[in-house]
Amino acid sequence: MASGSPRVLVVGGGIAGLGAAQRLCRHPAAPHLRVLEATAGAGGRIRSERYFGGVVELGAHWIHGPSQGNPVFQLAAEFGLLGEEELSAENQLVETGGHVALPSVSCTSSGTRVSPELVTEMASLFYGLIDRTREFLNATETPMASVGEFLKKELSQQVASWTEDEDTKKLKLAILNTFFNIECCVSGTHSMDLVALAPFGEYTVLPGLDCTLAGGYQGLTNCILASLPKDSMVFDKPVKTIHWNGSFQEAAFPGETFPVLVECEDGTRLPAHHVIVTVPLGFLKEHQDTFFEPPLPAKKAEVIRKIGFGTNNKIFLEFEEPFWDPDCKAIQVVWEDTSPLQDTALSLQDTWFKKLIGFLVLPPFESSHVLCGFIAGLESEFMETLSDEEVLLSLTQVLRRMTGNSQLPAAKSVLRSRWHSAPYTRGSYSYVAVGSTGDDLDVLAQPLPADGTGTQLQILFAGEATHRTFYSTTHGALLSGWREADRLISLWDSQVQQPQPRL
Ligand SMILES: Cc1cc2nc3c(=O)[nH]c(=O)nc-3n(C[C@H](O)[C@H](O)[C@H](O)COP(=O)(O)OP(=O)(O)OC[C@H]3O[C@@H](n4cnc5c(N)ncnc54)[C@H](O)[C@@H]3O)c2cc1C
């Protein structure tokens, strides 16, 4: 039984953990609160770094669907982090349907420019099929298990009716292959064959033209952090094991017993009434066997294994002079010898860079010009094992091929994310994998103990992977943190209404 205010520990200082802490601090029950963060900084997968004389985003890039229904957009607006254009009504009304904007230019691997009409035609074919996946929403049976298989089956039928010459047909397939790779980046997966078809349409796209935070996304998590009571955030404090369903006594709290005890890597033992776990699904996949004692119930353990969690990385290249046109916003690469309808043997060493979808042109920095490449899947994970020099060399060769200019100066420097190797993340974000459904995300979000015995709400689960319709986003993560804070607040409020000892 607790004396005084409840002790709450939040594990993880990303936007989910910070959001939960923010909400709890404002409650009159004024819990004794600590956020334990494994690394030296707050933000998690929101990570802005000063580099190349500007700010680059190693993690989250855009506010997806920046409009009134998006809490990240609203918070960023409240904190004064958005400009006039981002806040404009026109911006908020744009319906993108979640489709990635068309590139300014599309270049083949042999240095020719693809006609914008052909790219537009292939984009509308591809996204038309993506939209059709909603036909299977919540279907108990689907003709095939994955989004990839559905797309490929429909495409093969279309291809049969193409009447152009063989070269044009090959080019169209190569463009479509780039769209498959783009979708892998969006879904954070190696292949769309791994993404479940029936629940795919459950992911919800909010209105609004995706926008960025000019001063860096991390400005947002820094503002939330600044709003928390001093000393509530503890950095460099990796949690090793969460002991739950116990009756723990610690010398620092004479006469008190706690249902949960958090053991940190440095040996610190922190007792608590409630723990909100916000560590990434990738971390849970790797450590769930030792992270919880007793182990998680079988159903929870199973969904952690089943829900997908893949890798999407960014590679930034810095140039002294831009080789692209001043109004160019994105450069797409089309590998001429590829097709989504043909499986190619995976030789990562020789072909990893063919998974790169192209480059976003960042607004010019003080004295440099920066491109941001995106790459997903096993190729992205392989890229993480290479040295900066190797990555720079490979991408210089890619750019020389795309521009048809063998003398194109190499990039001055390179910076990349390595989310798969990051020990406290182990990947980029979640997706609903073949064999799992939206229900599994709800199971992941269920607090423990699940059977209603023992002290209520000992372990609560937040983080992007626990949001059924906004998984993989910052707003999904923030909402999940708020959801778990509200769950605790409801418990406390019900206890105030019906005074009885906390069990
Ligand atoms: C490359 C990339 C691009 C992205 N782009 C976008 C985008 O454009 N728009 C968008 O909305 N979303 C994007 N996302 C997704 C978005 O960043 C995440 O969904 C969101 O930030 C996740 O927040 P979170 O709090 O759930 O998890 P995290 O931010 O990962 O926070 C979890 C925290 O837990 C800590 N932790 C882990 N293990 C322990 C431990 N044992 N003890 C203590 N602490 C621990 C971690 O260090 C981390 O700080 C992107 C992600 C990546 C990687």
The ligand as a Tripos MOL2 file, in Angstrom:
@<TRIPOS>MOLECULE
LIG
   53    58     1     0     0
SMALL
NO_CHARGES

@<TRIPOS>ATOM
      1 C1         14.6190    7.4840  -40.2610 C.3       1 LIG1
      2 C2         13.2830    7.7770  -39.6500 C.ar      1 LIG1
      3 C3         12.4230    8.6530  -40.2660 C.ar      1 LIG1
      4 C4         11.1790    8.9310  -39.7060 C.ar      1 LIG1
      5 N1         10.3690    9.8590  -40.2930 N.ar      1 LIG1
      6 C5          9.2150   10.2090  -39.7030 C.ar      1 LIG1
      7 C6          8.4610   11.2890  -40.2050 C.ar      1 LIG1
      8 O1          8.8540   11.9350  -41.1790 O.2       1 LIG1
      9 N2          7.2960   11.6060  -39.5880 N.ar      1 LIG1
     10 C7          6.8400   10.9100  -38.4970 C.ar      1 LIG1
     11 O2          5.7460   11.2200  -37.9830 O.2       1 LIG1
     12 N3          7.5640    9.8780  -37.9840 N.ar      1 LIG1
     13 C8          8.7340    9.5410  -38.5490 C.ar      1 LIG1
     14 N4          9.5040    8.5550  -38.0080 N.ar      1 LIG1
     15 C9          8.9640    7.7770  -36.8860 C.3       1 LIG1
     16 C10         9.0440    8.5470  -35.5690 C.3       1 LIG1
     17 O3         10.3370    9.0690  -35.4140 O.3       1 LIG1
     18 C11         8.7280    7.5860  -34.4290 C.3       1 LIG1
     19 O4          7.4870    6.9380  -34.6740 O.3       1 LIG1
     20 C12         8.6200    8.2790  -33.0740 C.3       1 LIG1
     21 O5          9.6100    9.2530  -32.8890 O.3       1 LIG1
     22 C13         8.7240    7.1950  -31.9990 C.3       1 LIG1
     23 O6          8.6170    7.7650  -30.7220 O.3       1 LIG1
     24 P1          8.6090    6.8030  -29.4470 P.3       1 LIG1
     25 O7          8.5930    7.6700  -28.2570 O.co2     1 LIG1
     26 O8          7.5610    5.7800  -29.6190 O.co2     1 LIG1
     27 O9          9.9810    6.0020  -29.5240 O.3       1 LIG1
     28 P2         11.4740    6.5570  -29.4440 P.3       1 LIG1
     29 O10        11.5420    7.9310  -29.9930 O.co2     1 LIG1
     30 O11        12.3390    5.5320  -30.0570 O.co2     1 LIG1
     31 O12        11.7390    6.6540  -27.8860 O.3       1 LIG1
     32 C14        12.0450    5.5240  -27.1190 C.3       1 LIG1
     33 C15        13.1740    5.8940  -26.1710 C.3       1 LIG1
     34 O13        13.4280    4.7590  -25.3260 O.3       1 LIG1
     35 C16        14.8140    4.7440  -25.0430 C.3       1 LIG1
     36 N5         15.1630    3.4040  -24.5650 N.ar      1 LIG1
     37 C17        15.2360    2.2470  -25.2670 C.ar      1 LIG1
     38 N6         15.5960    1.2370  -24.4700 N.ar      1 LIG1
     39 C18        15.7280    1.7550  -23.2300 C.ar      1 LIG1
     40 C19        16.0840    1.2050  -21.9710 C.ar      1 LIG1
     41 N7         16.3830   -0.0880  -21.8350 N.pl3     1 LIG1
     42 N8         16.1210    2.0230  -20.8850 N.ar      1 LIG1
     43 C20        15.8210    3.3500  -21.0010 C.ar      1 LIG1
     44 N9         15.5020    3.9150  -22.1710 N.ar      1 LIG1
     45 C21        15.4540    3.1310  -23.2740 C.ar      1 LIG1
     46 C22        15.4440    5.1130  -26.3730 C.3       1 LIG1
     47 O14        16.7830    5.5520  -26.2090 O.3       1 LIG1
     48 C23        14.4920    6.2080  -26.8640 C.3       1 LIG1
     49 O15        14.9370    7.4860  -26.4820 O.3       1 LIG1
     50 C24        10.7710    8.2930  -38.5190 C.ar      1 LIG1
     51 C25        11.6540    7.4080  -37.8720 C.ar      1 LIG1
     52 C26        12.8940    7.1590  -38.4330 C.ar      1 LIG1
     53 C27        13.8280    6.2280  -37.7180 C.3       1 LIG1
@<TRIPOS>BOND
     1     1     2 1
     2     2     3 ar
     3     2    52 ar
     4     3     4 ar
     5     4     5 ar
     6     4    50 ar
     7     5     6 ar
     8     6     7 ar
     9     6    13 1
    10     7     8 2
    11     7     9 ar
    12     9    10 ar
    13    10    11 2
    14    10    12 ar
    15    12    13 ar
    16    13    14 ar
    17    14    15 1
    18    14    50 ar
    19    15    16 1
    20    16    17 1
    21    16    18 1
    22    18    19 1
    23    18    20 1
    24    20    21 1
    25    20    22 1
    26    22    23 1
    27    23    24 1
    28    24    25 2
    29    24    26 1
    30    24    27 1
    31    27    28 1
    32    28    29 2
    33    28    30 1
    34    28    31 1
    35    31    32 1
    36    32    33 1
    37    33    34 1
    38    33    48 1
    39    34    35 1
    40    35    36 1
    41    35    46 1
    42    36    37 ar
    43    36    45 ar
    44    37    38 ar
    45    38    39 ar
    46    39    40 ar
    47    39    45 ar
    48    40    41 1
    49    40    42 ar
    50    42    43 ar
    51    43    44 ar
    52    44    45 ar
    53    46    47 1
    54    46    48 1
    55    48    49 1
    56    50    51 ar
    57    51    52 ar
    58    52    53 1
@<TRIPOS>SUBSTRUCTURE
     1 LIG1         1 GROUP 0 **** ****
